[in-house]
């Protein structure tokens, strides 16, 4: 973390994802923010000493990229096409048997015509499902191509959602007794929006960025740091002051700016 104001450095530990190659290994002890990739998904360890816990354990693993629905859809389509192919073979055999039979009746010819219609419908459905499988494959290829292109852009890390800039929204001054909420937005919007709030000195701040009012008027400061990229951070200083009394229009009472009414 750069130090432009002679501020004391703060050690914050791991703040970014770290890839563990080779896919999931039950004998490996994963640390918090380690991530692995499977055939179609990506998982991040939520805790240290994560060993022997299956990827389905949501207390230990977080799925951040799930490609299983697309894979399952393609598999279902292929299975359906195989079923239709078996049906077509059976219908073709039935038609041959009917055509070879002697003394074909009108009812038999009608049944033959119905079978031919069903066969045509089955062929049309097979073509439709084949097109759907092609669409799934094209979409997967397009996503992979987009990933490859985006990964080559300077400052962009698609897998980790690498942040580039940080914008904070909050009030700079508040009366004693009022807690101040800090909202953080990371660009690009596709990057992981997770940040950590690190207090400086006696500042009290909750994990979601709510700065607690001190007991006495003072300036409180903290760091806001991206969990993905420790180089993306900002320092926040909020000035707390003693509430100032405000006169009511009718002059019969006074109200402090924290909402406390004082009798005259």
N, C-alpha and C positions, 0 to 999 in steps of 0.2 A: 504494500500500500504506500503510495507516494506521500511524502511528508513535506508540505510546502510552508507550513506555519510553525515549525519546530514543535509539533504536537508529539506527545508520547506514542510510540508504536504499540499496537494492540495485536497480540497473537490470537487469531480466530480459528486456526486449524483447517481441516478440509472444508472447502466451499464449492468444489466442482465435482462432476461425475468422473470416475476413473474406470476405464474399460479393463475387464479381466478376460483375455482371449480364451478361446477353446470351448465356449458354451458353458452350460451349467455342470458343475462337478460337485457331487455330494460330499467328497472328502476334503474339499477346499474350504478354508475359513474366510468368509467374505467380511469386509469392513463396511461401515456405513458409507453410502454413495458409490460403492463399487457397482458396476453394471455389466450384464452379460446379454448376449443376443442368442436367440434360438432360430429355428428355421424361418419363422415368420413373425417373431415378436421380440421385444426388448424389456428387460426387468432390471430394477434398481434395488439394491439392498437397503433396507430401512434401519438397520442396526449393526453394530459391531458384533464380532464373534458369531456370525451367522453361518453355522456349519450344519449340514445334514438336513436343513429345512427345505421342503419342496417348494417349487415356484408357486404352487397354489396356496401357500401359507401367506395370507395378506397381512399378517402381523409382522412378517419379516421381509416381504418383497412387494414392490410396487410396479405394476405393468404400465410402462409409459408409451409403448407402441404395440398395438395389438393387430396383427394381420390374420388372425385365425378366422374371422368371419368370411373374408374373401377367399381364403384357402378352402374352407368348408363349402362355400357356395360353388366353387369350381369343381370340387370333388363330387358334390351332389349332382351337378349337371352331367358330369361324365358317367356317373352310375345310371342316371336316367336314360342317357343315350344308349348305354349298353343294354338296358332293359328293352328299349324300343327296337334295337337291332334283333334281339331274341324274338320279339313279337313279330317283326317283319318276316323272319325266317319261318316261323310257325304259320303265318298267314299264307306265305308263298307255297308251303307244302300242302296246306289245306286246299288252295286253289288248284294245284296240280292234281290232287286226288279227285276233286270234283270233276275237273275237265276230262279225266281218264275214265270216270265211271260211265257205264252204259245206261241208257234209259233215263237221261237227266230230265227231271220234271221242272215245271214252271217255278215251283217253290225252291227247288235246288238252284235254278238260275238266279232267282231273286237273292238267295243266300250268297251266291257267288258275287253278285253285284255289290251286296252290302260289304262283303269281305274286301272287295277291291276298293270301295270307298274308305273303309277303315284303314286300309293299307296306305292310301294316299294321305289321309289325315295324319297317320303316324309318321309318315315321311316328312310332312310339313312341320310337325312338332319337333322331329329330330333336327331339321334344318334350323329351326328357331333356337333350340337349345345349343346347337353347335355355334350359332352366332353369339349367344350369350357367353359361352365359354371364351370365344375369341375376344369379346368385349372385356371380360375379366383379365385376360392375359394382356391385352393392349393397355388397360388401365394400370396394371402392375408395372409394365414396361415404362409407361409414361411417368409414373411415380419414381421409378429408379433413375430414369433420365433426368428428371427434375432435381433429384437428390444429387446426382453427379455434377450437374451444372452449378447448383447453388453452393456445393462444397468448394468449388473453385473460385467463388467470389471472395475477395479479400475482406476479412472481418466477419465472415459468416461460417458458423459451424453447425450444419444441419442436425447431426446426431445429438449434439449436446444443446442445441438451441442457443448458441453463443450470444450473449448480450453485447450491445455496442454502447448504449447510453442509458442513463438513469434520470428520470424526472420525478421530483417529489412535490406533493401538495400538502400544505399545512399552514397554520397561522403562525406568524413570527413572534407575536406578543399576546399574553393572556393574563387575566387577573388570577391571584392565588385562589386555589380551590377548584380550578377548571382544568380537566385533563385534555390534552391536545392529541388528536388523531393524525398520524402521518400516513399518507397514501403514496405508494411507489408504483411507477409505471416504467417498464423496461422496453427499449426499442432494440431490434425490430419486434413487432407484436408477436411474431412466431417464436420468439425466445422464451425460455422458462422465466416466469414472472416472480419466482421465489427470491426473497431477500431476507437478510438477518439484520436485527437492530441491536447494535452494540453500545451500551451506555459508557459514558466517559465520567469518571469520578463517581459522585453519589447519585447520578441521574437514575431514575427508575422508569423502565419501559417494558411493556408486555411483548410477547412474541409477535403479536399482530400489529405492533407499531403505536400503541396508545401510551403517550408520555404522561406520567403521573405528576401532579402538582407538588412542588416542594413545600415545606412548612413555612419558609420565609421567602421574601422576594429575592430572586437570584436569576442568573442565566444558567440554563441546563443544556448540555450538549450530548450528542451521540453520533455514531457512524451508522449509515445505511449501506449495506454491502450486498451485491448480487451473490447468490449461492453458487452460480455457475462460473462467474468470472470475477475473481477478487480485485482485478484492476478497475472494475466498474463500481464506484462507490461515491458517496457524498457525506460531508459532515453537516449536521443540523444543529443550530443553536436557537433556543426559544427563550425569550425574556419574560419572566414572571414578575408582576408588579402587584402592589397593594391595591385592592379594588377602590375605585374612585366613586364617591357619592354623586348621584344625579338628581336634580330637582324635578318634581312633577310639575305639570303645567298649572294645576290649581294651587300649588304652593302649600298643600296640607300635609304632604309626606315626602320623604326622601327614599330613594331606592338605589342601592349599590349596583354596580354593573354585574355582580354575580347573582342578582335577583333577590337579594335580601332586603326586605322592607323595614325602614326605621321610622318609628313614631316620632312626631315633632313635639 
